[in-house]
């Protein structure tokens, strides 16, 4: 149940970042808005580190796996990219 609550907090912050991206017409990705919101919330202790630590550790653990599909796609498109 702890992981579910922590994932929900991170998902809520991500969703708020998406809303800000829609409302503010700047060329900044929604994920950056979410990171800034999370950083400010952690610095001001609105969200304590122990409230999201386990879920964040899980995301950091699986992050390398998330880069495999784009890397494979780059390898398949190497003939197009090598000229650039």
LUMTOR-870104 format. One line per 8 residues: number of its first residue (from 1); their letters; for each residue x, y, z of N, C-alpha, C. Coordinates in steps of 0.1 Angstrom, whole numbers, m for minus. Layout:
N
NUM = A = X Y Z X Y Z X Y Z  ...
//
This chain:
84
1 = XXXXXXXX = 8 m12 0 0 0 0 9 13 0  20 12 6 30 23 7 34 27 m8  37 17 m16 42 20 m29 30 27 m37  18 22 m36 7 28 m43 5 43 m39  6 46 m26 4 60 m22 16 69 m27  28 63 m27 39 71 m32 39 73 m47  34 62 m55 32 64 m69 22 74 m72  11 75 m64 0 84 m66 5 98 m64
9 = XXXXXXXX = 14 101 m54 19 114 m52 27 118 m64  36 110 m69 44 113 m80 36 115 m93  26 107 m94 17 108 m106 9 121 m105  5 125 m93 m3 138 m92 6 150 m96  19 149 m91 28 160 m95 31 160 m110  32 149 m116 34 148 m130 22 153 m137  10 150 m133 m3 155 m139 m3 171 m138  1 176 m126 1 191 m124 11 197 m134
17 = XXXXXXXX = 22 190 m137 32 195 m147 26 195 m161  18 185 m164 11 184 m177 1 196 m178  m6 199 m167 m16 210 m168 m9 223 m170  2 225 m163 10 237 m164 16 239 m178  20 227 m184 25 228 m198 14 232 m208  2 228 m205 m10 231 m213 m13 246 m212  m12 251 m199 m17 265 m196 m6 276 m199  7 272 m198 17 282 m200 24 279 m213
25 = XXXXXXXX = 23 289 m222 28 287 m236 43 289 m237  51 281 m230 65 282 m231 70 268 m237  82 268 m243 87 256 m249 94 248 m238  88 245 m227 93 237 m216 85 224 m215  92 213 m215 84 200 m214 77 199 m201  66 192 m201 58 190 m189 66 183 m178  75 174 m181 83 167 m171 92 177 m163  96 187 m170 105 197 m163 96 205 m153
33 = XXXXXXXX = 84 209 m157 75 215 m147 73 206 m135  71 193 m138 69 183 m127 81 182 m118  93 182 m124 105 182 m116 107 194 m107  104 205 m113 105 218 m105 95 218 m93  83 214 m96 72 213 m86 77 204 m75  82 192 m78 86 182 m68 98 188 m60  108 194 m67 119 200 m60 115 211 m50  106 219 m54 101 230 m45 93 224 m34
41 = XXXXXXXX = 85 213 m36 77 207 m26 87 200 m16  98 194 m21 107 188 m12 115 198 m4  119 209 m10 127 219 m3 119 226 8  106 228 5 97 235 15 91 226 24  94 213 23 89 202 32 74 201 31  68 205 20 54 202 17 52 186 16  62 181 8 63 166 7 76 162 14  76 153 23 88 148 29 94 137 21
49 = XXXXXXXX = 107 136 22 114 126 13 109 112 16  106 108 29 101 95 32 88 92 26  80 102 22 67 100 16 68 95 1  80 97 m5 81 92 m19 94 85 m22  101 82 m11 115 76 m13 115 62 m19  106 53 m15 106 40 m20 102 39 m35  92 47 m39 88 47 m53 98 54 m61  105 64 m56 116 71 m64 127 61 m66
57 = XXXXXXXX = 131 54 m56 142 44 m57 138 33 m67  125 29 m68 121 20 m78 122 25 m92  118 38 m94 120 44 m107 134 45 m111  143 49 m101 157 49 m105 163 36 m108  158 25 m102 163 12 m104 159 7 m119  147 10 m123 143 6 m136 146 16 m148  152 27 m144 155 37 m155 163 32 m166  174 25 m163 182 20 m175 174 11 m184
65 = XXXXXXXX = 165 3 m180 157 m5 m188 148 3 m198  144 15 m193 136 24 m201 144 30 m213  157 30 m212 165 35 m223 168 25 m234  165 13 m232 169 2 m242 161 4 m255  147 6 m255 140 7 m267 145 19 m276  147 31 m270 152 41 m279 166 39 m284  175 32 m276 188 29 m281 188 19 m293  179 9 m292 177 m1 m303 172 6 m315
73 = XXXXXXXX = 163 15 m313 157 23 m325 168 31 m331  177 37 m324 188 45 m329 197 36 m337  199 24 m333 208 14 m340 201 10 m353  188 9 m354 182 5 m366 181 17 m376  183 29 m371 182 41 m380 196 47 m382  207 39 m379 220 44 m380 224 48 m395  219 42 m405 222 46 m418 217 60 m422  206 64 m416 201 77 m418 208 87 m409
81 = XXXX = 212 83 m397 219 93 m388 233 95 m390  240 86 m396 255 87 m397 259 99 m406  251 103 m415 255 115 m423 254 128 m415  247 128 m405 245 140 m397 256 140 m386
//
